[in-house]
Amino acid sequence: MQLSQNTSTRQCVGIALYVEEQLRNVIDTCGCFSLQSGELTDMVNVAHLFVFIELVFEDTSTKEELGG
């Protein structure tokens, strides 16, 4: 089943808002964090953004996430 452009856009916006909310919640609970980003261009000239975040919590536990 193919979705309309408006439906796809709404779903992407909804997912982005959910991810942002989850990230804000995690950052609020951590002691400190490191954020890195970069861009790659593949062999067919398509640019890809990647983001890496490392979080350190008050109990010295850590969490790492890579998104692309």
matplotlib code that plots the C-alpha trace (Angstrom):
import matplotlib.pyplot as plt

x = [0.0, 1.4, 1.0, 0.3, 3.1, 1.1, 0.8, 4.5, 5.4, 3.1, 4.7, 8.2, 7.4, 5.8, 8.8, 11.2, 9.2, 9.2, 13.0, 13.6, 11.4, 13.2, 16.6, 15.6, 14.5, 17.8, 19.9, 18.0, 18.9, 22.6, 25.5, 27.2, 27.2, 29.3, 27.7, 29.5, 28.2, 29.5, 28.6, 29.5, 28.9, 28.6, 29.6, 26.4, 26.8, 24.1, 25.0, 24.4, 24.4, 25.4, 25.2, 26.9, 26.0, 27.6, 25.9, 27.4, 25.0, 25.5, 26.1, 29.0, 27.0, 27.2, 25.1, 26.1, 23.9, 24.7, 22.1, 22.3]
y = [0.0, 3.3, 6.3, 9.9, 12.5, 14.2, 11.0, 10.2, 13.8, 13.6, 10.3, 11.6, 14.7, 12.5, 10.2, 13.2, 14.8, 11.4, 11.0, 14.6, 14.1, 10.9, 12.6, 15.5, 13.2, 11.3, 14.4, 15.8, 12.8, 12.5, 14.2, 15.1, 14.2, 14.4, 15.1, 14.6, 14.9, 14.5, 14.0, 11.4, 11.4, 7.9, 6.7, 7.8, 11.3, 11.0, 12.9, 11.1, 12.9, 10.9, 11.9, 10.1, 10.9, 9.5, 10.1, 9.7, 9.4, 10.2, 6.6, 6.5, 4.3, 5.3, 5.0, 5.5, 6.0, 6.4, 7.7, 8.1]
z = [0.0, -1.0, 1.3, 0.2, 0.5, 3.3, 5.2, 4.9, 6.0, 9.0, 10.0, 9.6, 11.7, 14.4, 14.5, 14.7, 17.6, 19.5, 19.0, 20.2, 23.3, 24.2, 23.7, 25.8, 28.6, 28.6, 28.4, 31.4, 33.5, 32.6, 34.3, 31.0, 27.4, 24.2, 20.8, 17.5, 14.0, 10.5, 6.9, 4.3, 0.6, -0.9, -4.4, -6.0, -4.6, -1.8, 1.4, 4.7, 8.1, 11.2, 14.8, 17.7, 21.3, 24.5, 27.8, 31.3, 34.2, 37.9, 38.8, 36.2, 33.8, 30.1, 27.0, 23.4, 20.4, 16.7, 14.3, 10.6]

ax = plt.figure().add_subplot(projection="3d")
ax.plot(x, y, z, "-o")
ax.set_aspect("equal")
plt.show()
